[in-house]
Amino acid sequence: MSRMKKVLVVQSRLQTEQLERERNNYCRCVGKNAEGTFLSALDERLAWTYPDEFLKGQDGVIFGGTSDFDFHGGRTERDPARIMASIILSRSKLIVTYALAENIPILGVCFGHQLIGEMRGGNVTNDESQKKSGTYEVHLTEEGKKDRLLEGVQHSFMAQYGHKDSLTSLPEGAVLLASSQSCKFSMLRYNDKVYTVQFHPELRAEDAVRALQANPEYLQPGTRVESLVRESPETERLIPLWIERVVLGVFSSGKTEPK
């Protein structure tokens, strides 16, 4: 009997309650086919120069979001939140480099999407035309419609968002899989093992409401959060599909792709 697959989730959050909520969301999404394990990108005790220690026995890695740190966020260069984002970037680079060398699948979510985009030369900035909170429609590109991860996914679907910064240029080696009027680079593929999304596929509508209520700085004063959020069933399929089709390597033919 083969062992249960493991997926490491790298978290970048300060608040214990939000950390726990994020863990529960990812454990639910990872499902029955894999086990989620967790690591804080803020942990000073870890030997960040030895990523093999974190990734030993892991079959995939997810870089999650944050409401605490920004690459820009409209902050000054010396703002502690921007400085910490740079530290997280340097730590994550080592993990990404090792994972790529070992052919370990990677999924970047929101801040994780920006993190990997920044590593690949994409421009991440506080773009007023793209920052948003709530549920927005996303459209697959022609490349997205042909992508094996997205096979069977509707060509337009609703997704949960909550971000200040955005990618404003396509990173080196990235293929655009999905976009929208309010999000130029909603979903990217770097190779058949590395995908990133600006939205939050780990959130159901009720999770998105709680997340926004916990972060009122993402909202206009007096906003009723429930009015911004809609159901997003198609997006909720993406992490289970990533586990099945990328981590496990099982595609619609039922065959397992060789490692």
Protein Blocks (a to p, Z undefined) as FASTA:
>chain_A
ZZdddddddddbfblklmmmmmmmmmmmnommbccddddfklmkbcfklmmlmmgopabd
cddddfkbcfklopafklmklmmmmmmmmmmmmmmmmmmmnopacddehjlmmmmmmmno
pacdddfklgccdjddddddfklmmpmklgoiafbdcdddddfbdcfbdcehiacfbdcf
klmblbccfblmbccdfbdfkbcfklmmmmmmmmmmlpcehiafklmpccdfklmmmmmm
mmmmmmnopafkopacdZZ
